[in-house]
Amino acid sequence: MNPSLSSLEAQLDLLLERYRSLRGENATLRGKVTELEACKRALQTKIDITAARLETLKASLPVD
């Protein structure tokens, strides 16, 4: 086989390997983003509930 063709084939193999690796990493990261967004929504809900409770407590305090 022609040396330049062999070199090109090796480079293409490396490129494809990197592509597959990055594609897998991207899928993993997308899954983590989805999990973190769900966690963020849950935490925001807790914050909203706590803020509402604090407002209720504040409203029930006697005015000096």
C-alpha positions in Angstrom: 0.0 0.0 0.0 1.1 3.5 -0.7 2.8 5.2 2.3 0.7 8.3 2.1 -2.5 6.3 1.7 -1.5 4.3 4.8 -0.8 7.5 6.7 -4.2 8.9 5.6 -5.9 5.7 6.7 -4.2 5.8 10.1 -5.3 9.4 10.5 -8.9 8.6 9.5 -8.9 5.7 12.1 -7.7 8.0 14.8 -10.3 10.6 13.8 -13.1 8.1 13.9 -11.9 6.8 17.3 -11.9 10.3 18.7 -15.3 11.0 17.2 -16.8 7.9 18.9 -15.2 8.7 22.2 -16.4 12.3 22.1 -19.9 11.1 21.1 -20.1 8.8 24.1 -18.8 11.5 26.4 -21.4 13.9 25.0 -24.2 11.4 25.7 -23.0 11.0 29.2 -22.8 14.7 29.8 -26.3 15.2 28.4 -27.6 12.7 30.8 -25.9 14.5 33.7 -27.3 17.8 32.6 -30.8 16.3 32.6 -30.3 14.9 36.1 -28.9 18.3 37.3 -31.8 20.2 35.8 -34.3 17.9 37.6 -32.4 18.4 40.9 -32.4 22.2 40.3 -36.2 22.1 39.8 -36.7 20.1 43.0 -34.5 22.5 45.0 -36.3 25.5 43.5 -39.6 24.0 44.6 -38.2 23.6 48.2 -37.0 27.1 48.2 -40.4 28.4 47.0 -42.2 26.4 49.7 -39.8 27.6 52.4 -40.1 31.3 51.2 -43.9 31.0 51.4 -43.7 29.6 54.9 -41.4 32.4 56.0 -43.8 35.0 54.6 -46.6 33.3 56.5 -44.6 33.4 59.7 -43.6 37.0 59.1 -47.2 38.0 58.6 -48.2 36.3 61.9 -45.6 38.3 63.9 -47.0 41.0 66.1 -46.3 44.5 64.9 -44.4 46.7 67.5 
